[in-house]
Amino acid sequence: MSKIQIQHLHYLDNRLWHGLVVGRAGLDLYPQPSGSKTRDAGLFASDVGGSGANIAVAMRHAGGEVGLISALSDDSVGEYVRQRLTNEGIDLQLLQTTSGDERTSLAIAEERSEDCEVVIYRNNPADLRITCDEAIRLAISQSDNLIVTGTSLIESDSRKQTLEMMDHAKQNNCKVWLDLDYRHWNWPDIKTTRSAYQKAAEQADVLVGNEDEFNILQEDINAQAKQCAAHDQVIILKRGVKGCSLFSGGARLDTGIYALPVCKPYGSGDAFLGNVIMNYMSSGDWQQAIEAGSAAAALVVSQRGCVSAMPNLEEIELLQKRMMIKPTTKWS
């Protein structure tokens, strides 16, 4: 390993937040009994979800001081989400409230390992009404990381505000993580998505996504990895049941998974990313961070819910003690 150059992130001491997360927070409803199809549901259980909220809570459960940059509608659904996130210990001083006919997003998500349907209602979504104001600029300058989810880039004004946040972060030594988070129904066409992703990727220190998402950004992942290495950027490629690959400098890290029974397929990527960030900040070790993130991901897909399923450090450590990651981690 001494001959392989690994790109590391370097943090300043004594900032107020470990991370500020830009993205969606919304209401999740789960058909009950657990395992039911939506059409057969007798009742629905509730939780908070959305990639932004999930990542923020994952980081908080891992011991982080975390703020959420988003917007909620001024109604009872927005209040529900706000109260739940407050209970989770997320700093909401940067959370904005819309005053028009925007609405907090709603997801109806089946808790099934197969044939799992998720329907997300995002008609005029409140979270795309974020504004990069002076309070957000100041907070970014006082944060170690800015974590941006791809849903913040889908509408032109939200994209403009988000890119301003990313640019401000780069100017203030706040590390930028871009989770591509592609949902095809959010975008008019691939060309528009690729253009938006490429502009955001220029501002990122770490790019995170699965193979389909990186194909949207640039069709050749190996070419993307070389380009990122030349610009001191790190790539984290999520491969689902095949594990994960990290491209850092001239090195590549391949890891497996912790094979727990699957309750549902969503939420794992958010748990993974939140724990990778927090573990890397404390350890400075990409391998340790990726393995902790993989353990968190396995725990989330094995349980019901999203925010409520995010594990704490003790749960992650317990899983890692009783189960090996397979296949084993390998640098090349």
N, C-alpha and C positions, 0 to 999 in steps of 0.2 A: 504493500500500500504506500510505502514511502515514495515511490516513483510516480504515483498518481496524484494529480493536483485536484483537491476537493475545494469547491467554492463554499465559503462560510459567510454567515451574516454576523455583523458586529454591532452590538448594542451599546448605547450610552447608559449610564447609571441614573437611578432616581427619577424616572419619569412617572407621571401620575397613573397612566394606564398601560397595561401590557398590550392591549389591543382595542381598536375601535372597528366595529364591523358595519359595513354598508350593505344593506339588503332588506329583503322582505321579512316581515313578521305578520303572522295571520292566525286565524282560527282554524283548527283541524277538527273534523268530525269523523269518528270511526264507527262503521256499522257494527251493531251488537246483536247476538253474541259474537265474540271475537271469531273471525274466520268466515263470517257471513258475507255474501254478496250484497251490494248496496240495495238491490231490488228486493232482497229478502229481509232487510233489517227490521227488527221490532223497535229498537232504540238506537241512539247514537251517543257514544262517549266523546268527551271533548278534551282538547289539549291545545297548546300553542305550538305552531310549526312555522315553516318558512326558513329558507336557508340562512338568512341573516340571524334570526332569533336562535336557530339551532346551533350555529357556530359560536355565537356569543355565550350561550348557556354551557356548551361543551368546554369552552375556555374557563368559564367561571367555576364549573365543577372540578376543573383541574387546578384550581387555586389562583386564577387570574383576576385582576381588576379590569373589568371590561365594560365598554360603553357601546350602545347601539345607535347608529345613524340611520334613521328611517322616518317614516311618517305613518300615522294612523288616522282614521276617520274619527270625527267628533260624534261618536254614538256609543251605544252599549257594547258593541262588538270590539270597537277600539279600546274601550275601557277595560274589557275582559282581558285583552292581550296585554295592555299596560300593567294591570294589576298582577297578572301571573309573572311577568318579567320582573316586576319589582320584588315579588316574593322570591324569585330566583337570585336576587342580588345583582341584577344588571343595572348599570348606571344609565338612566334614561334622560339626563338633562339635555341631551342633544336630540331627543326624539321629538319630532315636530307633529303638529295636529292640523289637519286640513279643515277648511271652512266651507268648501263647496259640496258638490254631489259625489265626490270621490268616496270609495269604500275600502275598508280593510279587506284583504283577500281572504277567501274561504276555500279550504281543501276538504273534499270528502275522500277518505283514503281507506281502502279495504286492508284488513290485517290478515293477509294470506301470503303464503310462500310461493304459490303459483296462481296464475290467472288473477293477478292483483291489479285492480283498476284504481287509478287516482284521478279525480276530476277537480281541477282548480278553477275557481271563478275569479277572474281578474279583469272585470269590466271597469274601466276608469280607476285603476288601483291607486290607493292613497300613497303607497310607498314610493311611487314614481314622482311625487311632488316635492321631493327633498330639495333644499336650497343650501348651497355652500356659503353660509354666512360667516360673520367674523367669529362667532362662538365656536363653530366647527373648525375653522382655520386655527384658532388658538389651541383647541383640544388636540388636533392632529400634531401640532408642534410639541405637545406634551405627552405623546403616545409612542410606544416602541414600534407598534405595527398598525397598519391600516389594511383591513381585510375586505376586499371588494368582491361581491358576487355578480355573476353575469347578468342577472335579472335587472340590475341597476343600469344596464347599458341599452335596454331594448327600445327606449323612447328618446327622441332627440334631446329634449330639455334635460331629462334625468341623466342622459349620457354626458351632456355638457357639464352638469354640476359634478358628476362623479369624476370625470377626467380632471376637473379643477382640483378636486380633493386629492387625487393621485399625484398631480403635479406639485401641489403644496407639500405633500408628504415627502416627495423626493428631495425637495429643497430644504427640508428640515430633518433629514436623517431618520425619517420614520419609514420602516421597511414596508413595502407594498406587496401583498399577496393577492393574486388574481385567481379566483375560482371561476372557471369559464361557465359552468352551470347552465348548459345549453338546453332549452326546451323549444322544439321546432315551432310550436304554435304561438310562441311569443314574437316570432320574427316574420317579416314579409317574404324574405328569400335569403339564400345562402350568401349572395354577394353583399347584402347589407350587413349580415352578421359578421362576415369575415372582415369587412372594413372596420366595424366597431371594435371587434376583438383585437385586431392588429394595432389600432391606435392605443387601446388600453394596455396591450402587452408591452408596448414600448416603455411604459411607466412602471412595470412590475419588476420586483426583485425575484419573486417566485411565481411560477405559473402552475396551476393545478387543474387537472381535468382527466377525463377518460379518453379512450382512443378516438371515439366519434367526435368528441369536442375538439381534440387537437387536430383532427382532420378538417374541421371547420376553420380553425385558425390557419393551418397550413397543411397541405395534403401529405407531406412527407415528414413524419415525426423525427427521423434521423437528421434531416436538414434543419428542422426547428431546434433540435438539441445542439447542433454545431453553432447555429446562430446565437442561441442563448449563452453557450459557453464563451463565445467571443465577446459577449456583452456582460459577463459576470452575472448571468441569471441562472436560476435553478429551475428545473422542471420536475414536477411530481406527476407521474402518469399512473392513474388508477386503472387496474385491469380486472376489477370485479373478483370473481372466484379464483382468478389466476394470481392475485396479489397486487403488487405495486412495483413500479420502477422509478428510481430517482436518478436524474442526470445532473451532476454537479461538477463543474470544471471539466476535466478530462475523465472523470470517473462515472461509473454506472453502478447503482445498487439495486438488486432484485430481491424482493421479499415475498413470502407466501401469505397465508391467512391463518387465523385461529378459527377452526371449523366448528362453530356452535350451530345448533339447530336454528333454522331461519323461521321467524314469525312473519316478517314482512320485509320487502326489499329496499325501503327508503329510510333516510335519516343517517345511514352509515357514513356517507361521504362527509357530512357536516361534523359528525363525531370524530371522524378520522382527522380532518383538517384542524379542528380546534385543539385536539390533543397533540398533533404534530407540532404546532406552533408553541404551545406551552412547554412541552417536553424539550424541544430544541432550545428554547430560551434558557432553560435551567441546566441542560447537559452540554450543549454545543456539539451534540453527536447526532448526525443524521440517521444512523442505523437505529439507535435507541429511540429516537423520536418517531420514526416510521413504524417500528414495532409496537410502540405504545398506541399510536394512532390506529393501527390495525386491530389491536385488542379492543379499543373503544368501539370501533366499527362493528366488530363481531357481537359485542354486548348489546348494541342498539338494535341490530336486526333480529336478535333473539328475544326481544321484548316488545310489548305494546307501546304505542305512543311515540312522540318525537322528543320534545323538550323534557318531558318527565322520564324518558329512557336514558338520558345522557348520564354516563357513569362517572363516579368519582375516582380519585387516584387509588383508593384502597381496593375498589372493585377491579380496576385494571391490573394492579399488581397481583391480586389473588388469581386472576385468570392466567397471567403469564407464569405464575409459579406452578400451576397445575396442568398447563397445556403448552406444548411446543408449537411454535409457528412452523407451518409446513407449506411448501418446501423451505428449507433453512435459508437464512439471509446470505447473500453472496455479493461481494464487490468484484468489479471487473474493470 
